[in-house]
């Protein structure tokens, strides 16, 4: 992986009908460099299937994940639906602080 220790982690958000496994070739395991989180968005992969879905709810789920890990800043990468969620995340925290 590229990056330096202390760099903000990268959060990878998949497209509709996909899941976090789509990112595995892009996110090799490495003890050095930036952290990399590939998430299953709401209703996809191994995530919960609550019956309510929207980009805003997915954004809120990602914010809760980042808050639980105390991630203040991160690099967002989204494909298709994940890109829409990433845009909503960036709008919610333009300065990089979600809490």
FENCORGI-V449476 format. One record per residue. N is the residue number from 1. RES is the residue in one letter. OMEGA is omega in whole degrees, 0 to 359 (999 if undefined). NEAR is the number of other ideal C-beta (glycine too) atoms within 10 Angstrom. D_FIRST is the distance of its C-alpha to the first C-alpha in whole Angstrom. Layout:
n=N res=RES omega=OMEGA near=NEAR d_first=D_FIRST
n=N res=RES omega=OMEGA near=NEAR d_first=D_FIRST
This chain:
n=1 res=X omega=177 near=15 d_first=0
n=2 res=X omega=176 near=8 d_first=4
n=3 res=X omega=181 near=16 d_first=7
n=4 res=X omega=173 near=8 d_first=9
n=5 res=X omega=182 near=9 d_first=11
n=6 res=X omega=175 near=6 d_first=13
n=7 res=X omega=177 near=15 d_first=12
n=8 res=X omega=179 near=15 d_first=13
n=9 res=X omega=176 near=15 d_first=11
n=10 res=X omega=178 near=21 d_first=11
n=11 res=X omega=184 near=23 d_first=14
n=12 res=X omega=184 near=21 d_first=14
n=13 res=X omega=187 near=27 d_first=18
n=14 res=X omega=178 near=25 d_first=19
n=15 res=X omega=181 near=16 d_first=22
n=16 res=X omega=178 near=12 d_first=26
n=17 res=X omega=180 near=10 d_first=27
n=18 res=X omega=175 near=18 d_first=23
n=19 res=X omega=186 near=16 d_first=21
n=20 res=X omega=181 near=19 d_first=17
n=21 res=X omega=179 near=12 d_first=17
n=22 res=X omega=183 near=16 d_first=17
n=23 res=X omega=185 near=20 d_first=13
n=24 res=X omega=179 near=11 d_first=12
n=25 res=X omega=182 near=7 d_first=11
n=26 res=X omega=189 near=12 d_first=9
n=27 res=X omega=181 near=16 d_first=7
n=28 res=X omega=179 near=9 d_first=7
n=29 res=X omega=179 near=7 d_first=8
n=30 res=X omega=178 near=12 d_first=6
n=31 res=X omega=181 near=6 d_first=9
n=32 res=X omega=176 near=8 d_first=7
n=33 res=X omega=185 near=14 d_first=6
n=34 res=X omega=175 near=17 d_first=7
n=35 res=X omega=183 near=18 d_first=9
n=36 res=X omega=178 near=19 d_first=9
n=37 res=X omega=173 near=18 d_first=13
n=38 res=X omega=187 near=20 d_first=14
n=39 res=X omega=166 near=22 d_first=18
n=40 res=X omega=177 near=17 d_first=21
n=41 res=X omega=181 near=25 d_first=23
n=42 res=X omega=177 near=20 d_first=27
n=43 res=X omega=181 near=17 d_first=29
n=44 res=X omega=176 near=21 d_first=26
n=45 res=X omega=183 near=14 d_first=24
n=46 res=X omega=179 near=8 d_first=25
n=47 res=X omega=178 near=15 d_first=26
n=48 res=X omega=176 near=10 d_first=29
n=49 res=X omega=189 near=9 d_first=32
n=50 res=X omega=180 near=10 d_first=34
n=51 res=X omega=176 near=6 d_first=36
n=52 res=X omega=184 near=8 d_first=35
n=53 res=X omega=171 near=13 d_first=33
n=54 res=X omega=176 near=11 d_first=32
n=55 res=X omega=180 near=17 d_first=29
n=56 res=X omega=177 near=12 d_first=30
n=57 res=X omega=177 near=15 d_first=30
n=58 res=X omega=176 near=24 d_first=27
n=59 res=X omega=181 near=23 d_first=26
n=60 res=X omega=176 near=16 d_first=28
n=61 res=X omega=180 near=19 d_first=26
n=62 res=X omega=177 near=26 d_first=22
n=63 res=X omega=179 near=17 d_first=24
n=64 res=X omega=177 near=11 d_first=25
n=65 res=X omega=181 near=13 d_first=22
n=66 res=X omega=177 near=21 d_first=21
n=67 res=X omega=180 near=12 d_first=24
n=68 res=X omega=179 near=8 d_first=24
n=69 res=X omega=181 near=12 d_first=21
n=70 res=X omega=176 near=7 d_first=22
n=71 res=X omega=180 near=18 d_first=19
n=72 res=X omega=179 near=14 d_first=21
n=73 res=X omega=178 near=13 d_first=18
n=74 res=X omega=173 near=21 d_first=15
n=75 res=X omega=181 near=16 d_first=14
n=76 res=X omega=175 near=18 d_first=16
n=77 res=X omega=181 near=18 d_first=15
n=78 res=X omega=176 near=21 d_first=18
n=79 res=X omega=175 near=15 d_first=20
n=80 res=X omega=179 near=13 d_first=23
n=81 res=X omega=178 near=18 d_first=25
n=82 res=X omega=175 near=27 d_first=21
n=83 res=X omega=177 near=15 d_first=22
n=84 res=X omega=178 near=17 d_first=25
n=85 res=X omega=179 near=27 d_first=24
n=86 res=X omega=178 near=22 d_first=21
n=87 res=X omega=179 near=14 d_first=24
n=88 res=X omega=176 near=19 d_first=26
n=89 res=X omega=180 near=23 d_first=24
n=90 res=X omega=177 near=13 d_first=24
n=91 res=X omega=181 near=9 d_first=27
n=92 res=X omega=184 near=13 d_first=28
n=93 res=X omega=183 near=17 d_first=26
n=94 res=X omega=180 near=8 d_first=26
n=95 res=X omega=179 near=7 d_first=25
n=96 res=X omega=180 near=12 d_first=22
n=97 res=X omega=182 near=8 d_first=24
n=98 res=X omega=182 near=17 d_first=25
n=99 res=X omega=999 near=9 d_first=28
